[in-house]
C-alpha cells in the first residue's frame, strides 16, 4: 500500500489491520458498515485522521448499499452515518468525516465518493504541512542540532492516511539530519507505541528506543529529552487536548522539567463547538484490555478496572498546538468565518509563534532556576553562600538567569531568579524580584567569554587569601605544584596565575575591571579573586563552574595549611 494506509479499491475500503502489527502486515477489506464499525471499535483502524477519512468512505459504503435502480435512500444512509459517527465518541474527526461526506449525498453517490477521495488526498497534504511547521518550531525552540524527542501512542501513517502528524514531524527532522533519537512510549494497554510506532520508526530508519510509559518522566530527568511531541484526538475551544491515555501525565512531567510539550494535529481535530475539556465524553474500554494481554490473563478473576481510552490535557500545560496553518496558541481563533473554513492570518501565526517562544523561554528559565537552586543549596551547606551572600547564573542566549537579591541560598527555589540582558545587566523578566547585586560581574564574564554559567561564592580560605593579595589595582597570585591546578581550566597543568581584583563599593566598577582585564588577557584562567569579596568561576555549564570554584577553595585551604602557594614539582 506504499505510504498510504487507506485505499478505495473496487468498491471496498482497503486498509492495514493494525491489530496484528508488527507480527503481520495484513490488509483488511471492508465492504459493509458493520465491518467498518467493528474495525474502528476494535482498533483495526485507529488514529483521529484515519478514522475521519474511513468514516467518509463508510458513508460511500452505506450509499452504495442503499441505492436501488439508481435511487438513493437518503434516510437510510443518514441512519447508517449516525451509527458510524457514534463508533468512537471522543475523536471528533470521525463525526467530521462522516458529516462532510454526507453533505454530498444530494449530488449522488459519485459525489460522495469523490469527496471521500479528496479528503484522503487532502489528509496527506495537511499532515505534511503540519509536520513541517512542527519540525520548524522544534528547531527554533530547542536549537539547530540533533534533537532527542519523546512521543506517545502512534501518530504516523497508520494513524492518518499518509505521512503522519507528530511522527510526520519526526520524519521531517530525520530528513534534515536534525533527529538524534526518539524515545517511544509503549502506550498501555494496547501497546500502540511498541507495536505501531516502533514499527514505523524502523520502517523509516529513525533511531529510537522503546520505554515503558511509567519511565517517561525519568527519561526527561536523565536522558536529555529536548521536547515531547504528540498528536490529538480532539482539541476543544479552550485549547484542552484529548489524546491517548497517558498524554496528560507526559504534559505534567514536561512542565516539571521545563521542556516544550508540542501537539500536532490537523484543523479537523479542533472542535470549537465544545467549549472545555471537561465537556469531552471520554470512552471507557473493556476490562480485558487491562486484566490481560494477548489472550493471557494477568489479574485475578473479577478484578474491576479503570480503563479510559483517552485523557484530557489542560491548555496551560501545552506549549503549542501546530496545525497545517502553523503554530496556534489561541485555540478559539483557528476556525474563521465563512463556509466553516479554517485558517489564520500570517500576523496571527507570527503572534502565536512569539507567544510560543516566550513560553519556551519561561520554561527554560524555570529549568535553569531549578539547576541553580540545587547547586546553591549545596554551596550553602558548605558555608560558601552564607545567608543571602553569593550568586549563580546560567546563560541563555542574549540573556542570563541569575539568583534574585536578598534571598537565603539555603531556601532557594526554581522561581527565585531574575532574567537579565547580558548586554547591560537590565532585567528582562523579574516577577517582582531584583537581580543580585553582583549581576554586573556575571554579565562582564559573559560579554567576553563563551561561558555557559558563572558562580560567585564566599568560601573562607579563598576569601581570606584574597585579602592579603589584593591592592588598589589588579594583581595576580601564582600557584604552582598543586595537583588541583589541573581542575581550574588554566593554560598549564603545573602553574596558574589568578587575578585578584580590588573590591569597589560600587559593584559595576568591579564588573568593568573584570571585563577590561579579560579582554586584554585572553589566556586568563576561568577563575578570579575579588579582594575580601570571594571568588568567581565560570565554565561551559553550571557543574563545571562549581567544580572550578571547589578546586580553587581546596587549593587555598592547602596553601593555608602548608604556608606555601608554590611547592616543588619533581621531574614527573
C-alpha positions as CSV (number, residue, x, y, z in Angstrom):
1,X,0.0,0.0,0.0
2,X,3.1,2.2,-0.3
3,X,2.8,5.2,2.1
4,X,-1.0,5.3,2.3
5,X,-2.7,3.3,5.0
6,X,-6.1,3.6,3.4
7,X,-7.3,3.0,-0.2
8,X,-10.6,2.6,-2.1
9,X,-10.3,-0.4,-4.4
10,X,-13.1,-1.9,-6.4
11,X,-15.9,-0.8,-4.2
12,X,-14.2,-1.6,-0.9
13,X,-12.2,0.2,1.7
14,X,-8.8,-1.4,2.0
15,X,-6.6,-0.7,4.9
16,X,-3.8,-2.1,7.1
17,X,-5.2,-4.2,10.0
18,X,-3.3,-2.6,12.9
19,X,-4.4,-5.3,15.4
20,X,-1.8,-7.8,14.0
21,X,1.2,-5.5,13.6
22,X,4.1,-5.9,13.9
23,X,4.0,-9.7,13.6
24,X,2.0,-9.5,10.3
25,X,1.3,-6.8,7.7
26,X,-2.3,-7.8,6.7
27,X,-4.7,-5.9,4.5
28,X,-8.3,-5.6,5.7
29,X,-11.1,-5.3,3.1
30,X,-14.2,-3.6,4.3
31,X,-17.4,-3.7,2.3
32,X,-20.2,-3.1,4.9
33,X,-21.0,-0.5,7.6
34,X,-20.9,-3.2,10.3
35,X,-17.4,-4.2,9.2
36,X,-16.3,-0.6,9.3
37,X,-17.7,0.0,12.8
38,X,-16.2,-3.2,14.1
39,X,-12.8,-2.3,12.6
40,X,-12.9,1.2,14.2
41,X,-14.1,-0.1,17.6
42,X,-11.5,-3.0,17.7
43,X,-8.8,-0.5,16.6
44,X,-8.0,-2.3,13.4
45,X,-8.4,1.3,12.1
46,X,-7.4,4.0,14.6
47,X,-6.0,7.5,14.8
48,X,-8.1,10.5,14.5
49,X,-7.3,11.5,10.9
50,X,-7.5,7.8,9.7
51,X,-10.9,7.2,11.2
52,X,-12.2,10.5,9.9
53,X,-11.4,9.6,6.3
54,X,-12.6,6.0,6.9
55,X,-15.8,7.4,8.2
56,X,-16.2,9.3,4.9
57,X,-15.7,6.1,3.0
58,X,-18.2,4.4,5.3
59,X,-20.8,6.9,4.0
60,X,-19.9,5.8,0.5
61,X,-20.4,2.1,1.5
62,X,-23.8,3.0,3.1
63,X,-24.8,4.9,0.0
64,X,-23.9,2.1,-2.3
65,X,-25.8,-0.4,-0.1
66,X,-28.9,1.7,-0.1
67,X,-29.1,2.5,-3.8
68,X,-31.8,0.7,-5.8
69,X,-32.2,1.3,-9.5
70,X,-30.1,4.5,-9.2
71,X,-32.2,5.9,-6.4
72,X,-30.5,6.5,-3.0
73,X,-32.5,6.0,0.2
74,X,-31.2,9.2,1.9
75,X,-32.9,8.5,5.2
76,X,-31.3,5.0,5.5
77,X,-27.9,6.4,4.6
78,X,-28.2,9.1,7.2
79,X,-29.1,6.5,9.8
80,X,-26.1,4.5,8.9
81,X,-23.9,7.6,9.0
82,X,-25.1,8.2,12.6
83,X,-24.0,4.7,13.6
84,X,-20.6,5.3,12.1
85,X,-20.1,8.6,13.8
86,X,-21.0,7.1,17.2
87,X,-18.5,4.3,16.9
88,X,-15.9,6.3,18.9
89,X,-17.3,9.3,20.6
90,X,-14.0,11.0,21.7
91,X,-12.4,11.5,18.3
92,X,-14.0,14.5,16.6
93,X,-12.6,13.6,13.2
94,X,-14.9,10.7,12.8
95,X,-18.1,12.8,13.0
96,X,-16.4,15.5,10.9
97,X,-15.5,13.0,8.1
98,X,-19.0,11.4,8.2
99,X,-20.8,14.8,8.0
100,X,-18.5,16.1,5.3
101,X,-19.2,13.1,3.0
102,X,-22.9,13.0,3.9
103,X,-23.3,16.6,2.8
104,X,-22.5,15.5,-0.8
105,X,-25.2,12.9,-0.8
106,X,-27.8,15.1,-2.6
107,X,-25.4,15.2,-5.5
108,X,-25.3,11.4,-5.8
109,X,-23.1,8.5,-4.8
110,X,-20.3,9.5,-7.1
111,X,-20.1,12.9,-5.5
112,X,-19.8,11.3,-2.0
113,X,-17.0,9.0,-3.3
114,X,-15.2,12.0,-4.9
115,X,-15.4,13.9,-1.6
116,X,-14.0,10.9,0.4
117,X,-11.2,10.5,-2.0
118,X,-10.4,14.3,-1.9
119,X,-10.4,14.1,1.9
120,X,-7.9,11.3,1.7
121,X,-5.6,13.2,-0.6
122,X,-6.1,16.4,1.5
123,X,-5.1,14.5,4.6
124,X,-1.7,13.7,3.2
125,X,-1.1,17.4,2.2
126,X,-2.4,18.6,5.6
127,X,-0.2,16.2,7.6
128,X,2.9,17.1,5.7
129,X,2.3,20.8,6.2
130,X,1.6,20.4,9.9
131,X,4.6,18.1,10.3
132,X,6.9,20.7,8.6
133,X,5.6,23.5,10.8
134,X,6.1,21.4,13.9
135,X,9.7,20.5,12.9
136,X,10.5,24.2,12.3
137,X,9.1,25.1,15.7
138,X,11.1,22.4,17.5
139,X,14.3,23.6,15.9
140,X,13.5,27.1,16.9
141,X,12.7,26.1,20.5
142,X,15.4,23.6,21.0
143,X,18.3,24.7,18.8
144,X,19.7,23.8,15.4
145,X,21.2,20.4,16.5
146,X,20.2,16.8,16.5
147,X,17.3,16.5,19.0
148,X,16.2,13.8,21.3
149,X,12.4,13.7,21.4
150,X,9.8,11.7,23.3
151,X,6.5,10.6,21.7
152,X,3.4,8.7,22.8
153,X,1.0,6.3,21.1
154,X,1.1,6.3,17.3
155,X,0.7,9.3,15.1
156,X,2.3,8.2,11.8
157,X,0.8,7.0,8.5
158,X,-1.1,4.3,10.3
159,X,-3.0,6.8,12.4
160,X,-3.6,9.1,9.4
161,X,-3.8,8.2,5.7
162,X,-0.3,9.3,4.9
163,X,2.8,10.8,6.4
164,X,1.6,11.3,10.0
165,X,1.3,14.3,12.4
166,X,3.7,14.1,15.3
167,X,5.6,11.2,13.7
168,X,5.4,13.2,10.5
169,X,7.4,15.9,12.3
170,X,9.9,13.3,13.4
171,X,10.3,12.2,9.8
172,X,10.9,15.7,8.6
173,X,13.6,16.2,11.3
174,X,15.1,12.9,10.3
175,X,15.3,14.0,6.7
176,X,17.1,17.2,7.9
177,X,19.6,15.2,9.9
178,X,18.2,17.0,13.0
179,X,17.0,14.0,14.9
180,X,19.4,12.2,17.3
181,X,16.8,9.7,18.7
182,X,13.2,9.2,19.5
183,X,12.1,7.7,22.8
184,X,8.9,5.8,22.2
185,X,6.4,5.2,25.0
186,X,5.0,1.7,24.7
187,X,1.5,3.2,25.4
188,X,-0.5,0.8,27.5
189,X,-2.8,-1.0,27.5
190,X,-2.8,-1.9,23.8
191,X,0.9,-1.0,23.2
192,X,0.3,1.2,20.1
193,X,3.8,2.7,20.7
194,X,5.5,-0.6,21.0
195,X,3.6,-2.3,18.2
196,X,3.0,0.5,15.8
197,X,5.3,3.5,16.4
198,X,8.4,1.3,16.8
199,X,7.4,-0.4,13.6
200,X,7.1,2.9,11.8
201,X,10.3,4.2,13.3
202,X,12.2,1.1,12.0
203,X,10.4,1.4,8.6
204,X,11.6,5.0,8.3
205,X,15.1,4.2,9.6
206,X,14.7,6.6,12.5
207,X,16.9,5.9,15.6
208,X,14.7,5.0,18.5
209,X,14.4,3.3,21.9
210,X,11.2,1.9,23.4
211,X,10.3,2.6,27.1
212,X,7.5,1.8,29.4
213,X,5.1,4.6,30.0
214,X,6.0,5.0,33.7
215,X,9.6,5.6,32.8
216,X,8.9,8.7,30.6
217,X,9.3,11.2,33.4
218,X,12.6,9.7,34.4
219,X,13.7,9.8,30.8
220,X,13.1,13.5,30.8
221,X,15.1,13.9,34.0
222,X,18.1,11.7,32.9
223,X,18.1,11.2,29.1
224,X,18.3,14.8,28.0
225,X,14.9,14.8,26.3
226,X,14.6,18.1,24.4
227,X,10.8,18.0,23.9
228,X,7.6,15.9,24.0
229,X,5.6,15.7,20.7
230,X,2.2,14.0,20.5
231,X,-0.9,14.0,18.4
232,X,-4.5,14.6,19.4
233,X,-8.0,13.1,19.0
234,X,-9.8,16.3,19.9
235,X,-8.9,19.9,20.8
236,X,-11.6,22.0,22.4
237,X,-12.2,25.7,22.1
238,X,-10.3,26.4,25.3
239,X,-7.2,24.5,24.0
240,X,-7.7,21.3,26.0
241,X,-6.2,18.3,24.2
242,X,-7.9,14.9,24.3
243,X,-5.4,12.2,23.3
244,X,-4.4,8.6,24.1
245,X,-4.4,7.9,27.9
246,X,-1.0,8.8,29.3
247,X,-0.7,12.1,27.5
248,X,-1.7,14.2,30.5
249,X,1.0,12.8,32.7
250,X,3.6,13.5,30.0
251,X,2.5,17.1,29.9
252,X,2.8,17.4,33.7
253,X,6.3,15.8,33.5
254,X,7.4,18.1,30.7
255,X,6.3,21.1,32.6
256,X,8.2,19.9,35.7
257,X,11.4,19.5,33.6
258,X,11.0,22.7,31.6
259,X,10.8,21.2,28.2
260,X,8.3,22.0,25.4
261,X,5.1,19.9,25.0
262,X,4.0,20.1,21.4
263,X,0.7,18.9,20.0
264,X,0.5,18.3,16.2
265,X,-3.0,17.8,14.6
266,X,-5.0,18.8,11.6
267,X,-7.6,21.5,11.9
268,X,-10.2,18.8,11.5
269,X,-9.3,17.6,15.0
270,X,-10.1,21.0,16.5
271,X,-13.6,21.2,18.0
272,X,-14.6,24.8,18.9
273,X,-18.2,23.7,19.4
274,X,-17.0,22.0,22.6
275,X,-16.1,24.8,25.0
276,X,-14.0,23.0,27.6
277,X,-12.0,19.8,28.0
278,X,-14.4,18.8,30.8
279,X,-17.2,18.6,28.2
280,X,-15.5,15.8,26.3
281,X,-17.0,12.3,26.6
282,X,-14.1,10.0,27.3
283,X,-14.6,6.5,26.1
284,X,-14.2,3.7,28.6
285,X,-12.9,0.5,27.1
286,X,-13.2,-3.2,28.0
287,X,-11.7,-4.5,31.3
288,X,-10.0,-7.3,29.4
289,X,-7.5,-4.8,27.9
290,X,-6.2,-4.2,31.4
291,X,-6.6,-7.5,33.1
292,X,-4.6,-9.4,30.5
293,X,-2.9,-9.1,27.1
294,X,-2.6,-11.3,24.1
295,X,-5.1,-13.8,25.5
296,X,-3.2,-14.2,28.7
297,X,-4.9,-13.1,31.9
298,X,-2.6,-11.3,34.4
299,X,-5.1,-10.1,37.1
300,X,-7.3,-12.1,39.5
301,X,-10.6,-13.1,38.1
302,X,-13.3,-10.5,38.8
303,X,-10.9,-7.6,39.2
304,X,-12.6,-4.3,38.4
305,X,-10.7,-1.8,36.1
306,X,-10.5,1.8,35.2
307,X,-9.7,1.9,31.5
308,X,-10.3,5.2,29.8
309,X,-9.1,5.3,26.2
310,X,-8.1,9.0,26.4
311,X,-7.3,11.7,28.9
312,X,-7.6,15.5,28.6
313,X,-4.6,17.8,29.0
314,X,-5.5,21.3,30.1
315,X,-4.2,24.2,27.8
316,X,-1.8,25.6,30.4
317,X,0.4,22.5,30.0
318,X,0.5,22.8,26.2
319,X,3.4,24.8,24.8
320,X,1.8,24.9,21.3
321,X,-0.7,23.3,19.1
322,X,0.5,23.0,15.5
323,X,-1.8,22.5,12.5
324,X,-1.4,22.8,8.8
325,X,-1.8,26.5,9.2
326,X,1.2,26.9,11.6
327,X,1.6,27.4,15.3
328,X,-1.7,28.2,17.1
329,X,-1.7,29.3,20.7
330,X,-5.1,30.9,20.5
331,X,-7.4,27.8,20.0
332,X,-10.6,29.7,19.7
333,X,-9.3,31.7,16.8
334,X,-8.4,29.0,14.4
335,X,-11.7,28.5,12.5
336,X,-12.5,31.6,10.6
337,X,-15.9,32.7,9.4
338,X,-17.3,31.7,6.1
339,X,-18.1,28.1,4.9
340,X,-16.9,26.7,8.2
341,X,-13.4,27.1,6.9
342,X,-10.2,27.1,8.9
343,X,-7.3,29.5,8.8
344,X,-5.2,32.1,10.5
345,X,-3.7,35.3,9.1
346,X,0.1,35.4,8.9
347,X,0.3,38.1,11.6
348,X,-1.8,35.9,13.9
349,X,0.6,32.9,13.3
350,X,3.5,35.2,13.9
351,X,2.0,36.4,17.2
352,X,1.4,32.8,18.1
353,X,5.0,31.9,17.4
354,X,6.1,34.8,19.6
355,X,3.9,33.6,22.4
356,X,5.3,30.0,22.0
357,X,8.9,31.3,22.1
358,X,8.1,33.3,25.2
359,X,6.6,30.2,26.8
360,X,9.7,28.2,25.9
361,X,11.9,30.9,27.3
362,X,9.9,30.8,30.6
363,X,10.2,27.0,30.6
364,X,14.0,27.3,30.0
365,X,14.3,29.9,32.8
366,X,12.5,27.5,35.2
367,X,14.8,24.7,34.2
368,X,17.8,26.9,34.8
369,X,16.3,28.1,38.1
370,X,15.9,24.5,39.3
371,X,19.5,23.8,38.5
372,X,20.7,27.0,40.2
373,X,18.6,26.3,43.3
374,X,20.0,22.7,43.6
375,X,23.6,24.0,43.3
376,X,23.0,26.9,45.6
377,X,21.7,24.7,48.4
378,X,24.8,22.5,48.2
379,X,27.1,25.5,48.3
380,X,25.1,27.0,51.2
381,X,25.5,23.7,53.1
382,X,29.3,24.1,52.6
383,X,29.2,27.5,54.2
384,X,30.2,29.3,50.9
385,X,26.9,31.2,50.4
386,X,26.0,32.2,54.0
387,X,22.7,34.0,54.5
388,X,21.9,35.8,51.3
389,X,25.5,36.1,50.1
390,X,26.8,34.7,46.8
391,X,25.0,34.3,43.4
392,X,24.8,31.9,40.5
393,X,23.8,32.4,36.9
394,X,23.2,30.4,33.7
395,X,23.4,32.0,30.3
396,X,20.6,31.6,27.8
397,X,21.5,33.3,24.5
398,X,21.5,37.1,24.9
399,X,20.2,36.9,28.5
400,X,21.2,35.2,31.7
401,X,19.1,33.7,34.6
402,X,20.6,34.8,37.9
403,X,19.7,34.4,41.6
404,X,17.5,37.2,42.9
405,X,18.7,39.6,45.5
406,X,18.1,39.2,49.3
407,X,17.2,35.5,49.4
408,X,18.7,32.8,51.5
409,X,20.6,30.4,49.2
410,X,19.7,27.5,51.5
411,X,16.0,28.0,50.8
412,X,16.2,28.9,47.1
413,X,13.5,27.6,44.8
414,X,13.3,27.5,41.0
415,X,11.4,30.7,40.8
416,X,13.8,32.7,42.9
417,X,15.7,34.0,39.8
418,X,15.7,37.0,37.5
419,X,16.4,37.0,33.8
420,X,18.8,39.9,32.8
421,X,20.2,41.1,29.5
422,X,23.9,40.2,29.1
423,X,24.5,43.5,27.2
424,X,23.6,45.8,30.0
425,X,22.5,43.8,33.0
426,X,19.0,45.1,33.0
427,X,16.1,42.8,34.0
428,X,14.2,41.2,31.2
429,X,11.8,39.3,33.4
430,X,11.8,39.8,37.1
431,X,8.4,38.8,38.6
432,X,8.8,41.5,41.3
433,X,12.3,40.4,42.3
434,X,15.6,42.3,41.9
435,X,18.6,40.7,40.4
436,X,21.7,40.0,42.5
437,X,23.9,42.9,43.4
438,X,26.8,41.2,41.7
439,X,24.9,40.8,38.4
440,X,27.4,43.1,36.6
441,X,30.2,40.6,37.5
442,X,28.4,37.8,35.7
443,X,27.4,39.8,32.6
444,X,31.0,41.1,32.3
445,X,32.2,37.5,32.1
446,X,29.5,36.6,29.5
447,X,30.4,39.5,27.3
448,X,34.0,38.5,26.8
449,X,33.9,34.7,27.4
450,X,31.9,31.8,25.9
451,X,30.7,30.8,29.3
452,X,27.5,28.9,30.0
453,X,27.4,29.6,33.7
454,X,29.0,31.7,36.4
455,X,29.4,31.0,40.2
456,X,30.3,33.8,42.7
457,X,30.8,32.4,46.2
458,X,32.5,33.3,49.5
459,X,34.5,30.2,50.6
460,X,36.6,31.1,53.7
461,X,40.1,30.1,52.7
462,X,40.0,31.7,49.2
463,X,38.4,34.8,50.6
464,X,41.0,35.1,53.3
465,X,43.8,34.6,50.9
466,X,42.4,37.3,48.6
467,X,42.6,39.9,51.4
468,X,46.3,39.6,51.7
469,X,46.9,39.5,47.9
470,X,44.7,42.4,46.9
471,X,45.6,46.0,46.2
472,X,44.4,49.2,44.5
473,X,45.0,47.7,41.1
474,X,44.5,44.2,39.6
475,X,47.2,41.9,40.7
476,X,47.9,38.2,40.0
477,X,48.6,35.4,42.5
478,X,50.7,32.4,41.3
479,X,50.1,28.9,42.5
480,X,52.4,26.1,41.4
481,X,52.9,22.4,42.0
482,X,49.4,21.6,43.3
483,X,47.5,18.8,41.5
484,X,44.3,20.8,41.9
485,X,45.6,23.3,39.3
486,X,44.5,20.9,36.6
487,X,40.9,21.4,37.7
488,X,41.0,25.2,37.2
489,X,40.9,25.3,33.4
490,X,44.2,27.3,33.0
491,X,46.8,27.0,30.3
492,X,49.3,25.0,32.2
493,X,48.8,21.9,34.5
494,X,51.6,22.8,36.9
495,X,51.2,26.6,37.5
496,X,48.5,29.2,37.3
497,X,48.3,33.0,37.7
498,X,44.9,34.1,39.1
499,X,43.9,37.7,39.0
500,X,42.8,39.5,42.2
501,X,40.5,42.5,41.7
502,X,40.0,45.4,44.0
503,X,36.7,45.4,45.9
504,X,35.0,48.6,45.0
505,X,31.9,49.7,46.9
506,X,30.2,50.2,43.5
507,X,29.9,46.7,42.1
508,X,29.6,47.8,38.5
509,X,33.2,49.1,38.8
510,X,34.3,45.6,39.7
511,X,32.5,44.3,36.6
512,X,34.1,46.9,34.4
513,X,37.6,46.0,35.8
514,X,36.9,42.3,35.1
515,X,35.6,42.9,31.5
516,X,38.7,45.1,30.7
517,X,41.2,42.6,32.2
518,X,39.7,39.6,30.5
519,X,39.6,41.4,27.2
520,X,43.2,42.4,27.5
521,X,44.3,38.9,28.8
522,X,42.6,36.3,26.5
523,X,44.6,33.5,28.2
524,X,43.4,34.4,31.8
525,X,42.0,31.4,33.6
526,X,38.3,31.0,34.3
527,X,38.6,31.8,38.0
528,X,39.4,35.0,39.8
529,X,39.5,36.6,43.3
530,X,37.8,39.8,44.4
531,X,39.7,41.0,47.5
532,X,37.7,40.3,50.6
533,X,34.7,39.6,48.3
534,X,35.1,35.9,47.5
535,X,35.8,34.2,44.2
536,X,34.2,33.9,40.8
537,X,34.4,30.9,38.5
538,X,32.8,30.1,35.1
539,X,32.5,27.2,32.8
540,X,30.6,25.6,29.9
541,X,27.9,24.7,32.4
542,X,27.0,25.1,36.0
543,X,28.6,21.9,37.1
544,X,31.9,22.9,35.6
545,X,31.8,26.4,37.1
546,X,31.0,24.9,40.6
547,X,33.8,22.4,40.2
548,X,36.4,25.1,39.4
549,X,35.3,27.1,42.4
550,X,35.6,24.0,44.6
551,X,39.1,23.3,43.3
552,X,40.2,26.9,43.9
553,X,38.9,26.8,47.5
554,X,40.6,23.4,48.2
555,X,43.9,24.7,46.9
556,X,43.6,27.8,49.0
557,X,43.0,25.6,52.0
558,X,46.1,23.6,51.2
559,X,48.0,26.9,50.9
560,X,46.8,27.9,54.4
561,X,47.9,24.6,55.8
562,X,51.3,24.4,54.2
563,X,52.1,28.1,54.2
564,X,53.1,27.9,50.5
565,X,51.4,28.9,47.3
566,X,54.2,27.3,45.3
567,X,55.6,23.9,46.0
568,X,58.4,22.0,44.3
569,X,57.5,19.8,41.3
570,X,59.6,16.7,40.6
571,X,60.8,15.6,37.2
572,X,57.4,13.9,36.5
